[in-house]
Amino acid sequence: MHKALNSSAVKPISATELASAFSQETPQNICNRATLQLVPFARLQQLGVELYIKREDQLNPHWGGNKFYKLWGHITDYRKQYGTGQDGKRVPIASFGGAWSNHLYALAAVGRELGIPTIGIVRGEAPKQLSATLKDVREMGMRLHFISRANYQQRDTFTLRSQLQQQLDVSDSCGEVFWVPEGGSGIAGEAGCRVLGEVISSQINDSGLNIQCVAVAAGTATTFAGIVAGLDSNLSAVAIAVLKGIESELHQTVQTSLARAGLTDPKELPDWRVCGEFHCGGYARFPPELREFVAEFEAETGVPSDPVYTAKLLWGLVKLAERGYWPPGTGVLALHSGGLQGRRGYSLDVPSVG
Ligand SMILES: Cc1ncc(COP(=O)(O)O)c(C=O)c1O
């Protein structure tokens, strides 16, 4: 169905580089590796819009992307509290996700490389057959614990977390668990993603590329908030929400995050906006027109996207361009936020590393 997937222009991160990234003060070096690539796509070219993509997915097709930066923030906090993970009490990191969670996948991979035990609290009853994602995370050493959907709703509460701590055998760490919110959201996640915004700005400035707007897919908008905080004020930024009916909630999340980071002067910030019209029916929905779009985009550009995030981002960008959202001559940079391992849930292939 697809043309050969884009040959890698970005050098993938090795396990050693991944491990050493967490002992550095910033994940900037890794972020610099994912260059800004011009991706000619006829439907945008006809409208005079130039598309660039920052191929974070190519750093690792399974866990590369925004998850790495969010985890970088959380694991930096973990290490401040507990050391490297190989010494002392080996406090596990626990987090939440569904059967195809990119976040649990990335956490399991990073935990394995850093020697930190990980626990995945999974939404829903244990299935007879695990998804490919959950099989992988278990192979990487993550312990899985399934909870009902009703309990999952309580995932951010102290009560549920203390109950889980009782149920899980965490005697190795004297009962302690380091909790990371679902999807790696929160202050630490935003801080890690701010580096993405800073690096994108310097990549644009250093390269002199014709880019005026940075576009990002948004689930919790943690990534977008961090990017907006890090971008130069002469750029603009647009988030494409992948869930239905959460536009104003995401707007609020970004505002709160910027205020927390002390960024309240609009003159110091890029002009930013959350678009709520391109969720294609809701979270993880992949209607036929989106599937066709993904196939068309891949066949023409060689860039694979995941159905949940980057597909909707690219789809939204084309729709916005068709409405004349950008004047002809504008360059738009889309962040490829990874998540390609999740393609398996839609019977799509995952490109190999390198
Ligand atoms: C591949 C991918 N892209 C984008 C996002 C959205 O990130 P956020 O929840 O920070 O908006 C996620 C979720 O973490 C993701 O897995």
The ligand as an SDF file (V2000), in Angstrom:
LIG
                    3D

 16 16  0  0  0  0  0  0  0  0999 V2000
    2.5130   10.3620   19.9190 C   0  0  0  0  0  0  0  0  0  0  0  0
    1.9080   11.3990   20.7960 C   0  0  0  0  0  0  0  0  0  0  0  0
    1.7410   12.6310   20.3010 N   0  0  0  0  0  0  0  0  0  0  0  0
    1.1550   13.6050   21.0170 C   0  0  0  0  0  0  0  0  0  0  0  0
    0.7140   13.3640   22.2960 C   0  0  0  0  0  0  0  0  0  0  0  0
   -0.0060   14.4590   23.0200 C   0  0  0  0  0  0  0  0  0  0  0  0
    0.7360   14.9620   24.0740 O   0  0  0  0  0  0  0  0  0  0  0  0
    0.0720   15.8470   25.1860 P   0  0  0  0  0  0  0  0  0  0  0  0
   -0.7500   14.9480   26.0620 O   0  0  0  0  0  0  0  0  0  0  0  0
    1.2490   16.4050   25.9000 O   0  0  0  0  0  0  0  0  0  0  0  0
   -0.7610   16.8720   24.5310 O   0  0  0  0  0  0  0  0  0  0  0  0
    0.9030   12.0920   22.8820 C   0  0  0  0  0  0  0  0  0  0  0  0
    0.5470   11.8250   24.2760 C   0  0  0  0  0  0  0  0  0  0  0  0
    1.4550   11.8800   25.0950 O   0  0  0  0  0  0  0  0  0  0  0  0
    1.5140   11.0880   22.1060 C   0  0  0  0  0  0  0  0  0  0  0  0
    1.6830    9.8460   22.5830 O   0  0  0  0  0  0  0  0  0  0  0  0
  1  2  1  0
  2  3  1  0
  2 15  2  0
  3  4  2  0
  4  5  1  0
  5  6  1  0
  5 12  2  0
  6  7  1  0
  7  8  1  0
  8  9  2  0
  8 10  1  0
  8 11  1  0
 12 13  1  0
 12 15  1  0
 13 14  2  0
 15 16  1  0
M  END
$$$$
